[in-house]
């Protein structure tokens, strides 16, 4: 199918600036980038962002929310009503027969074992500069309420390092300067996320779950890093 219009919404000014820069760099050689519409959008109020994103009449063919993005949305009240509202808005943006593609990390594995699956290195985050990712599981009254990932990034040879940066030792004994940052996530388990989607789309909706974008696991011992949901709005 030919995609005539692509719309991208984000609440982050920095991400929007990056998207505008990418569109400018590639619009002259790739028509899809020339037609790419970029604007500020809030998952909790998608219908009212017409000032920056013009929704197509009848709805979108596809809404895509990947890269574990949805897990950044907090559960403000504690009953997942915020998550349900966002999923409902995604559903409303789709035309009948349209598809939502949305993913999340394998939080069941993280909660059970307290660390990322071994398959987690290259699916989204490319390159060889991740020195370490420390995983923390926060529980309240026995229930997991947050996952935090503390990243240590090798910045040697980038020109970004200075004397204040922490140093770490690599496996070969080399000392490297690192940059540190933390990401926090709501821990969407598979059962609860399935219920979240099917409460809105219907329990009988066409719903596939792909391990790391694969049609099936390579073997039974494979533990996916991400679970990708493809669910269709009813005709």
N, C-alpha and C positions, 0 to 999 in steps of 0.2 A: 504494500500500500504506500502511496505517496503522501508524505506529511506536508500539508500546505502551510500550517501555522503551528508554531511551538511557543508556548507561554511558560515563563518561569517566574515564580514568586518566592521571595525570601524576606524574613523580618530583619535580617542582618545587613546593615549598610556596607560592611566590608565585603560580604559575599556578593552583594549586588554590584559593587564597583568592580570586583573581579570578573563577574559575568559580562558587564559592559565592555571591559577591556578585551576579553576573549572574543566577543562578537565583532569588535572593531578590527581585531587582528585577522579575522578569518572571513569577514563578510564579502570581501571583494573576489575571493576564489571559490567560496562555497555558498550557494544560494540559500541553503537552510539557515545559515547564520544571519543572512540579510533579513530573513523573515522572522527571526527570533524576537519575540516580545518579552521584555524583562521589566518587572515591576515589584513594588513592595506588597507583600501579602501576609495575612495572618490566618493560620489554619482554623482559628476559632471564629473567624468572620470573613470567610472567603467571598460571600455573596456581595459584600460591601467594599470591595477593593477595585471597583470599576474605574476609578480615577487613574489607576496605574496599569491594570490588566483588564483587557476587554474580553469577556467570556464569549465564546461562539454561541450563536443561537442554537438551542437544542442540546447543548452540552458538549463535553470533550469526548473524543474516542478513548482516551487513556489519561489517567492521572498517575504520576510516578512519584513515589516518596521512598527513596532508598538510601543506602549508606548508613543504616541505623539511625536515620534522622529523627524518626518518630519518637524514639526513646528519650530524646532531649526534652520532650514536652512533659513537664512535671504533672503529678497528680495533686493539684492544688488543694482539693477538698478532702481527698482520702477515699473516695468512692469510685474513682475512674470516670466521673462525669465529664471531666475535661477531655479525656481520651475519646469518650463516646461522641462528644460534640464535634471533635475534629473529624472522626470517621464519618459521621453523618454529613458533614460539609463536603468531604471528598465524594461521598455517594451522590449528593445533590449536583455536584459539578459534572458528573458523567451523563452522557446521553444513554437512553435505553440500549442495552447491549454493550455499553462501554466497560472498560476494564480498569481496575485499580491494581497497581503493582506496588507493594509495600513490604519492607523487610525489617528484621530485628536480629540482633545477635542471639546466639544460642544461650539464652539466659538460664535455661534449665541446667545445662552443663556447668555454667559459671557458679550458680547457687550451690549445686551439689558438691563440686570439687574446689571451689574457691579460686579458680584460675581460668584463663582462656583456653579453648581447644587448641591442639597442636596445629590445626589447619588454618589458623587465623592470620597468617603473616601477609599474604599478597593479594587478597581478593579486591580490596579497595585501596589500601595504602601501599603504594609502590615504592621501590627503592630499598636501599640497604642501610639506612641511617637510624632505624629504631634500635637503640641499644638494649632497652628493657621496657617492659610494661608491667607495672605492679598492680595487681587486682585486689580491691577491697570490697567486701560484701557487708552492707549495713543491715542489721535486723532490728526490728522493734517488736517486742512480745512474741518472738519466734517467727515473725514474717519478714521476709526480705523486702525492704522498701527502697533501696538504692544500691547501685553498683558504681564504684569509682575506678577509673583507670588512670594511673599516674605514669606518664610517658617520659622517658629519657631519650633524647634525640642527639645523635652524634653530629656536632657542628664543626668538626675539624676540617680545615681546608676551605671553609665557606667564607672566611673573612668576617664572620659574625662573633667569633669568640674573643673574650678578653680575660683579664686576670681574675675577675670575680666569678667566672663560671666554674661550677663543680667539675671535678675530674673523675673519670671512671677507668677501670682497667678492663681491656678486652681479653678474650680467651687466649690470644697470643702474647699477652703481657704488655701490649701497647697502651699508653695512657691517652685518653681522649677527653676534650671538653664537651660538656653536654648542656642542652637546653631542656628545661622541664616544664610540663604543663599537665593539668588535670582535667578530665572530662567525667561528668556525672550523668547517669542514666536511670530511667525507670526500668525495673527488671521485668519485661514482658515475657512471661512463660508462655509456652506454645498453647496450652489448653485455654488460658485466659485470653490470649490474643485471638484464637479461633472464635471464642465466644463473642469478643468485641466486634469482630467483622460480621459474624453470622447473625448477631442481633440486629444489625443494620441492613445487611444485604439479604438476609433470609437463610435459614438452616439448610435449605435445598438449593442455594446458589451454586453455580459452577465455581469451585474453589480448589485450586491446586497449591501445593506447598513444595517448593524446590529447595533441596539442600545445596547451598552455595551456587545457585543458578543452574544446577545440574538436574537432568530429568530424574535421576536416581543416584543413590550413593554408589561409589565404585565398588565397595564391599561392605559387609556388615560391621566391620571394625572402624569404618570411617566416621569421624565425628565432625559434622559441619560447624563452621563458624557462624554462618548466617542462615536464617530460614526466610525464604522469599515467597510471599503470598501473592497469588494472582487470582483475583476474584472478580466476577462479572456481574454487573447490574442487570437485573432481569429485563427482558424485552417489554 
